Amino acid sequence: MITIKDLYVQLPDFSLEGITLSLNKGDFFALIGPTGAGKTILLETIAGLLPAGKGQIWINRNEITCLPPEKREIGIVYQDYALFPHLTVKRNIEYGLHFHKKRRKDVEKYFNWLIERLNLVHLLNRYPDTLSGGEKQRVALARAMIIEPSLLLLDEPLSALDQNFREEIQEMLKSINKETKIPFLMVTHNMAEVLSLAKRVGVINKGRLEQIGEIKEIFHTPKTPFVAKFIGMKNIFFVSFKKNKALINGLSIQLPREVQELEGFLAIRPEDIIISRRMIKSSARNNFQGFVKEIINQGFLFEINIKVGKTEFKALITPTSLVELELKRGTSVFIAFKSTAIHIF
Amino acid sequence: MRQKKDWFMLFTLICGFLILGFILLPLIEMVFSTNITSLKDTISEKDVRASIWLSIYASTWASIISFLIGTPFAYFMARKQFAGKRLVESIIDLPIVIPHTVVGIALLSVVGKNFWVGKILYQLGIRMIGSVPGIITVLTFVGMPFYINTVKDRFEGIPPRLEKVSRSLGASSLATFLRITFPLAWRSVIAGMIMCWARAISEFGAVVIIAYHPMIAPVLIYERFESFGLNYSRPVAVWLIIISLSMFILLRLVTIPRGKGK
């Protein structure tokens, strides 16, 4: 079990503040945040490559906060793989073994299992600069795994890969994590990577962890406006509350429950907003009339911006719906959303 | 369709030929105006052989000393950020910009018996003035910056991430340097040693102040020119060029990248 307690890192132009999180055996934890949120800095601090200003890092019952990186047994796989260019694939993978005395037979067995598992057998005598992105990633993974680390850190493991390699590496990471039970801590700015790989997730912004939890939890109940926005909630409004109503620019919205605070944020996922040409009769819904301000093609879906009074709502619809509803800029429409689809924070 | 002549680009080309001629013409003229017999006669002289050998010997030691002390320091300079780094870099470059005779005078005042360094050396039985150690000291002084700068540039070009990964795999900082950083930099190490060596073997002004005797080749050339004239000094100069160039070419061949592991 890995525990990070109230970790502070102070760099000349950046700081991490009060990071607390823990990983159990076999966990696949994702840290997600925008570029410049301090993700790589956090990884390097955990690995001992940057000094922690305050706080503690524990592996099982040993505190490692002050240990040099070579004594921590924490593997790291960088986004650019950082393979040693002057060594063959085989010697890259074996590198860590120089510093870890293990029974030769066990090492051989594990090495063979790894290269078999990561499909590297035919590449052993090649040099890194002759490998494709996916191959490099697999070598970097094998190199980090060979010392059987107590924790594996992954720095944006998929973002530098071509789309066709992505799925392959994704599956590989998942199954290696499952088979070896080594906890993985991955940082990324890509929500899709989190969804496909991790079980638990932490959202980091400007050096602070904004929220930690199961992926479902983060999605359903984001605790801060940043988290909500980052995971794709587009309709976030600053509102004043009045019992079970919220007011945005004079628009009164029915809430799922009574709220004590006077002011706060309210969010609705774009896919929870229903667009229609006629008023839908249903008392449980918030219904408003507005007009289409803009239609944005997002590939598989269309984002429709609808102006209701002074407030703009964003909704997502399929191309088929767009045709069926005959939406154009300026079309008068009704929007509806359930009060239970409203998030308050 | 014919394009209009680009006079500026033509001008840059002319400048190029001018510079090449400026460098090569004196050298070529010197080599070709020296006949084979005089070259043979000159190299059979004991004084000449001794001076050329001493030049090579002392310059090689300057390179080796630069390698031993300069490599760790160059690594430090490439990896660490600290207040006053610019100042330290300027200090490293000082021997390049100080006039050579000034270097000789400055070193002389330190190794002389009136200064504590000189006193300690004297008590240890090391004579700096008019001696081979003195010459090596001077040559190291003038050659070291070339070594450090070359190697530092290379170290800076090696991604620190390679070292970080190495540390995470269990290697200490020394093991990381020996297994990762140095193997990736060795070509520049050789190149730096050649630069240092070339600078050292050409030094005259500073050496002549610390040690007129034993004579290094440039001092011998100067002495022969002063006493006997151009025809007598030229063959020595040609020999020095031949030896320096062949050394240079040999080492360059060794360090040509061969595709893998550069």
Interface residues (C-beta under 8 A of the other chain):
Chain A: E44 A47 G48 L49 P68 P69 E70 R72 E73 I74 G75 I76 Y78 D80 A82 F84 P85 H86 L87 Y95 G96 H98 F99 H100 Y127 R143 A144 I147
Chain B: P159 R161 L162 K164 V165 S166 R167 S168 L169 G170 A171 S172 A175 R179 I180 P183 L184 K260 G261 K262
